[in-house]
Amino acid sequence: MLSDIGHKILRIIANLSALRKYTPNIEALEFKTGRDRQVVMKVLAVLAREQYIEWSEKDPDYIQLLEVWERKPLYDAKLSPPFKTNTSPFMNWLI
């Protein structure tokens, strides 16, 4: 799951790519988020590592969007397991 600033930067990149037909540079992301360059660079590194964007610190103004929406987990581990645990492992295929 992305942090709030990660989600915000992903939405900015996606919206500008779709509506304005250009990908924002680092300065534009700084201005639109109100964060400094180091924070924006760290968030872009996380987005690249999680394969939402293609980005490198060597060429920081080149950002290519790979996935527009944040991925949701298949299930919430806090609420329920993905299968019933009170049955034997052999019987889980029936569920």
Legacy VTK file of the C-alpha trace (Angstrom):
# vtk DataFile Version 3.0
C-alpha trace
ASCII
DATASET POLYDATA
POINTS 95 float
0.000 0.000 0.000
1.258 3.445 -0.852
1.708 6.263 1.616
-0.440 9.378 1.250
2.318 11.294 -0.517
3.042 8.283 -2.752
-0.603 8.071 -3.720
-0.725 11.827 -4.338
2.341 11.821 -6.591
1.039 8.818 -8.535
-2.285 10.604 -9.104
-0.517 13.811 -10.213
1.612 11.892 -12.716
-1.405 9.948 -14.007
-3.653 12.996 -14.316
-1.079 15.179 -16.059
-0.164 12.317 -18.391
-3.799 11.760 -19.353
-5.137 15.323 -19.391
-2.167 17.450 -20.410
-0.284 14.791 -22.412
3.010 15.355 -20.577
4.737 13.838 -17.592
5.696 16.321 -14.865
9.309 16.888 -13.919
10.721 17.012 -10.385
10.146 20.768 -10.012
6.484 20.438 -11.018
5.994 17.630 -8.490
7.663 19.746 -5.788
5.321 22.639 -6.544
2.145 20.543 -6.740
2.846 18.547 -3.562
4.463 21.278 -1.481
7.326 18.919 -0.621
11.042 19.421 -1.112
13.167 17.697 -3.751
14.540 14.999 -1.445
11.073 13.842 -0.388
9.851 13.761 -3.990
12.932 11.780 -5.057
12.420 9.231 -2.252
8.757 8.781 -3.185
9.643 8.360 -6.859
12.200 5.711 -5.863
9.502 3.818 -3.956
7.055 4.086 -6.875
9.750 2.793 -9.232
10.661 -0.077 -6.903
6.999 -1.110 -6.673
6.742 -0.810 -10.483
4.132 1.937 -10.694
6.535 4.080 -12.729
9.774 3.722 -14.614
12.268 6.174 -13.157
15.960 6.477 -12.381
17.986 8.874 -10.265
20.439 9.197 -13.166
17.780 10.946 -15.257
15.320 12.226 -12.620
13.099 14.215 -14.990
12.236 11.150 -17.095
9.186 9.458 -15.583
7.185 6.845 -17.440
3.869 5.754 -15.989
3.423 1.972 -15.866
0.334 1.577 -13.703
-2.289 4.243 -13.131
-4.117 2.961 -10.053
-2.801 1.813 -6.720
-2.966 -1.953 -6.293
-5.249 -3.217 -3.557
-4.384 -6.302 -1.511
-6.364 -9.440 -2.310
-7.610 -9.533 1.259
-7.151 -7.556 4.434
-4.984 -9.639 6.767
-6.439 -7.853 9.800
-10.014 -8.851 8.953
-9.902 -12.421 7.761
-7.549 -15.025 6.342
-7.895 -15.956 2.660
-9.247 -19.378 3.612
-10.815 -21.054 6.608
-8.227 -22.184 9.117
-10.424 -24.492 11.197
-10.365 -27.219 8.530
-7.579 -29.542 7.552
-5.201 -28.433 4.774
-6.577 -31.240 2.614
-10.097 -29.787 2.818
-9.059 -26.211 1.884
-9.431 -26.978 -1.821
-13.163 -27.393 -1.264
-13.574 -23.863 0.030
LINES 1 96
95 0 1 2 3 4 5 6 7 8 9 10 11 12 13 14 15 16 17 18 19 20 21 22 23 24 25 26 27 28 29 30 31 32 33 34 35 36 37 38 39 40 41 42 43 44 45 46 47 48 49 50 51 52 53 54 55 56 57 58 59 60 61 62 63 64 65 66 67 68 69 70 71 72 73 74 75 76 77 78 79 80 81 82 83 84 85 86 87 88 89 90 91 92 93 94
